[in-house]
């Protein structure tokens, strides 16, 4: 599966997780749409976040 990089998550992504790679990198929102495509975004709606992971 090749992730699709976007600035913000599309509207059809209903749930996402946020991954933070330390203090120097901005967090990334990961979610999949109704077709099963994986999206990696810089921003996303807070209501879709299920969990936040700090690495």
C-alpha positions as CSV (number, residue, x, y, z in Angstrom):
1,X,0.0,0.0,0.0
2,X,1.4,3.3,-1.0
3,X,0.3,6.2,1.2
4,X,-1.2,9.4,-0.4
5,X,0.4,12.5,1.1
6,X,-1.9,15.5,1.5
7,X,-2.0,18.7,3.6
8,X,-5.4,17.8,5.1
9,X,-7.4,14.6,5.4
10,X,-10.3,14.2,2.9
11,X,-13.9,14.4,4.1
12,X,-14.5,10.7,3.7
13,X,-11.9,9.7,6.3
14,X,-14.0,9.0,9.4
15,X,-11.3,8.1,11.9
16,X,-7.5,8.7,12.1
17,X,-4.6,8.4,14.4
18,X,-1.9,11.0,15.1
19,X,1.8,10.0,15.1
20,X,4.4,12.3,16.6
21,X,8.0,11.6,15.9
22,X,9.7,13.6,18.7
23,X,9.7,17.3,19.4
24,X,11.4,18.4,16.2
25,X,8.9,16.9,13.7
26,X,5.3,17.9,13.2
27,X,2.7,15.3,14.0
28,X,1.1,13.4,11.1
29,X,-2.5,12.3,10.8
30,X,-3.0,8.7,9.4
31,X,-6.3,7.6,8.1
32,X,-8.0,5.5,5.4
33,X,-11.0,6.5,3.3
34,X,-14.0,4.4,2.2
35,X,-11.9,2.9,-0.7
36,X,-9.2,1.7,1.7
37,X,-6.6,4.2,0.5
38,X,-4.1,5.3,3.2
39,X,-3.7,9.0,3.7
40,X,-0.9,10.8,5.5
41,X,-1.7,14.4,6.3
42,X,-0.2,17.4,8.1
43,X,-3.6,18.4,9.5
44,X,-7.0,16.8,10.2
45,X,-10.2,17.4,12.1
46,X,-9.9,16.7,15.8
47,X,-13.2,14.8,15.9
48,X,-11.7,12.0,13.8
49,X,-8.7,11.3,16.0
50,X,-9.0,8.0,17.9
51,X,-5.5,7.8,19.4
52,X,-2.2,9.8,19.5
53,X,1.1,7.9,19.4
54,X,4.4,9.5,20.4
55,X,7.5,7.8,19.1
